[in-house]
Amino acid sequence: MAVDFSEKAKRYQAIDEIIASGRNLKWNQIISELKDEYDIKTSRTSFFRDIEELQEKYAAPIDTDFETNGYFYTDPRYRLPRLYTDENAAKAARLIKTLMDMVKGNPMYKEAQEVFESLSIENHDITLENIKINKKPDNDRIIFVGSPNTKIPAETWRIIDKALQGNRVITFDYISNGEKESKNRRVQPWQLIFDDGNWNLHGLDVIKNGRRRYSLEKIQNLKMTNEIFQLPKDYDFRNMTRGSFGCMCDDNYLDYKIHLHGYAARYAQTKIWGDNQTIVPDTKNPGPDGDGIILSFRTNQLICVQRWVWKWADEAWPIEPGELVNDWKIKLNKVNQLNK
């Protein structure tokens, strides 16, 4: 039977308040007060287990008085951590819980949810409504949406999670977007990345000795080997790029200049797209409403920038570099050929 972490959180909160009161109550007195004052029924065994978990998981400095056997905090300043204590923070907690719901289906989510619910207790009102915040009717006023993603098998999550924890090399079959046949990969798993509704594995292709990203839903025949690798200091994907355009990048940093006008210009001015970003009026091509700009920045996400510029249609065109300009012209020519 699954453990009800909300009920456990209520007990933790109540026990913390009783011990912090400084009355040095014995275990049977605490159990009695839990029932009378907090409407919480618990057994002697459960109480001692709660005390042990509070000590181990939350570093609660709990001890018993030598003469009275009453419980007290050796550090009177200690209080059990709380995630929120006022209405504004409670709204933020609901927002976090809603965001967490976007990434259901993997072991990390379950663990995060358990910790979250054990800490999500309002300072003075320990009710289920304050803990199970995803059940509140106003929780749908702020939502997160994204691209649909394929359900990833639980076994895939289990193996990758274990490989990440133990720095173990994994093997699997995979078809890249530019390939027609599946190939076996041997990979050092470094990092999981959630991008645009999809989970990606960032790591080192051992055979090609290159950094790669793999979509989890495309991984087949996943196995964990006994080979252990040393995680490099620069493994973090965020060290490779700002990542403004997602998790795809290459080794070449290029300087970009892009004309934008209309909605595209208004949208682009509210974001940071790369290093050394500047935005200046495009006096040469101001656009139909005179709001044209030139967006300049530096990044190593060429393919993503190519797609980004093209999606704005007539509100954007590239100025630099040549790789971006040529790709845009080829796409434009193909579209013109289709319309003939």
C-alpha positions, 0 to 999 in steps of 0.5 A: 500500500502506498504511503500517504505523505500528506498525512505524514506531513501533518504529523511531522508538523504537529510533532515539530510544534509540540517539541518546539514548545519547550514543554519536554513532553514524554512520548505518550503525552505527545501522542495524546496531544496529537489526538486531542489538539490536532485530531491525529491518531498515531501509534507508539511504533509510528511515533518512534518511526516519525522521530527517527525520520525527522532526525535522519531526513530533516536533521532535526536535533531531537533528544530526550531529557535524562530525568523526565524522558521528555522530548526537546530540541538541542537547538531551540532555534530549529523548526521543521522546514516549511515551503510556504507561510502566507497566501502569496507563497501558497499561490507560488507553491500551487504554481510549482506543483502545476509545473511539476505535473508537466513532467509526470511519468519518471522516477524523479517526479515521484520523489520530488512530489513526495518531498514537496508534499511533506513540506507543503504545510501552511504555518498555522493551518495544517489541513489537507487542502494546504498540502494537496494543492493540486486539488484546489479549484483555483489551480487551473487559473495558471497552467503550462502547455507544451508539445505532445510527447510519447510515453516513455517506458518505465524500464527506460526511466529505471535504467537511465536513472540507475546509470546516471547515479552510478556513472555507468555506460549504456547501450541502445539502438537509435535512429537519428533524424538524418538516418534511415536505419537503426544503429547501436550506440554506446553512450556515457549518460551525462544529463537529462534535459526537458525541452519543448515537451520532450525528454532528451539524454545528453551524453558522450557517444563513446564510439564517435567520441562526441557529445550527442543528444538522444530523444528518450522516446526513440531509444530501443533495446536499452541496456546498462553495462558494467563499465564505469566512466568518470564524469567530466567537469564540463558535462553540463549542457548549459556550459556548451550554450545558452540554450535559448533555442532548445537543446540542439547545438554544435561546436561552431559559434557564429555571429547572427544578424536578423531583420525583424518587424511586426509581431516578430520584432515585438516578441524578440525584444523581450528575450535573450537569444544569445551572447553579446545581444544587441537590438538596433532600429533597421533604418534601411528596411524599417518594414511596413509599420516602421518598427523594423529592428536588427537583432544581433547575437552569438550562439552555436545553435545554427539549425535551431536559428534557421528554423526560428527565422523561417517560422516568422515568414515575411516578418523576418529575414537573415542578414548574417552569417552566410550559413543562415542566409543561404539556408533561408534562400534555399527554403524560399526558392523551394516555396516559390517553385511549389507556387508556380 
